[in-house]
Amino acid sequence: MIIEMHCHTSEHSACSQVSAVAMVTKAIQVGIQAIVFTDHHYQWSEEELASLRKEAGVPETFKIYSGQEVTTYDFGDVLVYGAKKTYNKQQISLEDIRAENPDAAIIWAHPYRNKKIPTQERLLSPLINGVEIFNSNYTILEANYALNAWHTHKFTAIGGTDTHALSYTGSYPTIFDHPVNSINDLAEELKAGRCRPFYKEIPRSGTTNTKVTEITIGPKNGEERRKLIVKTFDDVEAWKSGERSHLIIEELIQQGFDKGLYRIPKPLDKDKNNLLLIEERIGGKNLFETLVEAKPSAASKYLQMTAKWLSKLHNMKLKIPPSDEYLKIEPERIEYYLKSLVETNNKHLPRVREIKDLVLAKEIELITKRPEVLVQGHGDYHPKNIFINTEAHDAYVAVIDFDSSYQLPRAFDVGTFLAQYLNMFFNNYEIQQKAPSAIFLETYLATATDLEHDFLNNVNLYKARACLSILYYLAKVDLGESENFFRIMVEAEKSMVSII
């Protein structure tokens, strides 16, 4: 059962701008099944609630209860459910409230607000029955601290919107394991811990030094539903690398990638002390999944949008980090692509090494002799880093993961995409028919400006480079002797021959 546990009405809380009738109506619209008014030092009577039900015309299945928010001098604000009386604004302790209401449930309201960090002793105090870990007045970081504390100490937790206005009503509800048919039922379920905040937390693949978690808070229809990606790093060096990509994203947001058809996830907050970064989670599905499901006309459109996103980035000719960053790391990075071949004693190692040496030599020649070809690139532009939101009212293409973003030749991103695209869909004849990679290249060439005269040659160079990373992966997963490995190796050789 989904219940809004913390809200204030204009009838009985001077700080609120929304009437009880409007709040109830909105809660029903966003999928809430019950609401508990928690006005400051006011507890609605059963008669008032019955009158409200009649005025609002709510369905019989929708429940309306009342608790109250009480300010104590020792614990701050608490939410009291099932109290014997209404507490006026007066000096009172949490211990006194508990002594007077042994059967009530008491929840510590927004203890993380204003960057406070409660102690374990207070979080686990026998005087309270749980802690509000999600609240509309929390910052993103505060909510993350509260969530981590819940995972660590395993107390009973709830979500509470702390509603004072109509727009975000029902954004942070609590889900109960069993039906709740009275305020006493509610108190009993809270005291038994049979509830949790209404949210999803899904671990996502990160890197060796990074843990990535996807968090969604609130019901699907809620206007203020939060969708977050939390990145936690193992050490300071890994965090600095993540912060670097955040700085690039912040600059791109300033350039207009926060809205419209072409987007990136917005950076939301960061915390160096706890080595974490938080960003917006992009909606939709990645391009790989989208193309598999799309009809031919739509698939072509999505591939064109993908090319236009990239040409928009390249046409800006941004230069965010220093221009010499890329060549400082490239020799070691491209050498790493041989690692799994060496470890598995791959018979094709000499041929792959020859490709690697030639690619690196051509890269160094291009970048050192013609630095004017460098612009801010993405660095890992492939179908699983590109997301398509297909909702008619808000369709867009968005790109994630800027950890490899450097000043690069524009051909780098184009060649990377083409090589990865061919590899991912090589055995999928249907995708090759309805969304051939030529659509991407033709669209990019038509929308990119001031391309160098040998741009397509440089695309082949970076197709070969991307093939090296694919070969590394195949050898790593024991496919170094497969037909696919051989095919990609030959593809890389063909690309390099065309340049020579």
Buried (B, 14 or more C-beta within 10 A) or exposed (E): BBBBBBBBBBBBBEEBBBBBBBBBBBBBEBBBBBBBBBBBBBBBEEEBBEEBBEEBEBEEEBBBBBBBBBBBEEBBBBBBBBBEEBBEEEEBEBEBBBEBBEEBBBBBBBBBBEEEEBEEEBBEBEBBBBBBBBBBBBBBBBBBBBBBBBEEEEBBBBBBBBBBBBEBBBBBBBBBEEEBEEBBBBBBBBBEBEBBBBBEBEEEEBBEBBBBBBBBBBBEEBBBBBBBBBBBBBEEEBBEBBBBBBBBBEBBBEEEBBEEEBBBBBBBBBBEEEBBBBBBBBBBBBBBBBBBEBEEEBBBBBBBBBBBBBBBBBBBBBEBBEEEBBBEEBEEEBEEBBEBBEEBEBEBBEBBBEBBEBBBEBBEEBBEEEEEBBBBBBBBBBBBBBBBBBEEEEBBBBBBBBBBBBBBBBBBBBBBBBBBBBBBBBEBEEBBEBBBBEBBBBBBBEBBEEBBEBBBBBBBBBBBBBBBBBBBBBBBEEBBEEEBBBBBBEBBBEBBEBBE
